[in-house]
Amino acid sequence: MTPFGNFSHDFGFFQELPSELSFLFGILLLLFMLVSALKLWKGSLTGGGHSSRVVKFGQVKMKRKEVWSTLIRSRPSLSYYITFEVENGVSLELSVKKRDYGMIIEGDYGELIYQGDQLLEFIRDLSIQKSRKLKQSQPL
C-alpha cells in the first residue's frame, strides 16, 4: 500500500476512458456524416454546385415522372424529368421542377439553360414551332 492508494485496483478512470472516447468518437462521426450529407444535398439542389451553366438549343422529346419513397417519409414523392435532343443530336435528360414540368410540352423547341443535371430555365422558341406547323398544314 502506498500513500496514493492501492494502484492494483485504482484504474477505474482508465477503464471508463475508452467508452467515453468511443461515445465522443461516435458523436463526431455522426456529425461528420450529417455535414457531408447536407453538402451533398445542397450541391444536388444547385445542379452539382461546381458545374457551370450551359446554354443549348433543343427539342423536348419525352417527359417522365419518378415515384419514390423512403422509410422515413410515409407519403411517396415525385421527381420530374424531361429529355431534350440538343443541337448535335445528343439526348439529355434533366431534372425539372414541377411547375416547369407542367409548362413544357413534348415537341417544344427552345433554349435550355441547365447546370449539372438540373434544368434552370427553358425559353420556348415560338417562331420555330409556328413555321413547323405551317409546313405540316400545307398540302403537297
Order of alpha helices (4+ residues) and beta strands (2+ residues): alpha-beta-beta-beta-alpha-beta-beta-alpha
